[in-house]
């Protein structure tokens, strides 16, 4: 009897307050879920964050002395993942950031390569871009991570001094030159002697993460790891 009443109550709640999958829009998922099972299966896991010398570490090798690095998903154009990232970055869907953060936080928590992390820092946007967007999507990801992985999130400790345009068609050397001096550490004391995890939504060339990582490692005693939601292939 009690079970039947619960089912009826759930059905009424679903009818009055429908909850939709952010991927395909179906309305038969639990209010605790963000994506339906089918959409979840369409997110291509990399499965390499727990492996040394994975593709993310190879991108940054020779530039940054990293403890570890990894990405959760492969990014391809016209994919569900691209749809979700567009929702996050341009359509004010902040829940996408929290969702990805929870997923990434759980992934790293389960990997013994990231156990010694002391704090999480998101790659900063230029203040002009953050004002235009209303938020930094990497901050939302960091907050989602900390909700499932008890690591402190440090905010507003790094400033992006220069507004940089897209560098898709630039060479690696040009991208690095364009990023030189872009980031400034506002509170070096918060990093000193700590293992810092720098995070962002997507890594393509790694130029921005590289430049920010160099600024972090200039603080005495710091160690650095990097993680992103997606890796462009």
Helices and strands as residue ranges (DSSP letters): H 2-16, H 37-41, H 55-60, E 66-75, H 80-90, H 94-109, G 112-114, E 119-122, H 127-133, H 137-148, E 152-154, E 158-160, H 172-179, E 183-185, G 188-190, E 195-203, H 207-217, E 223-232
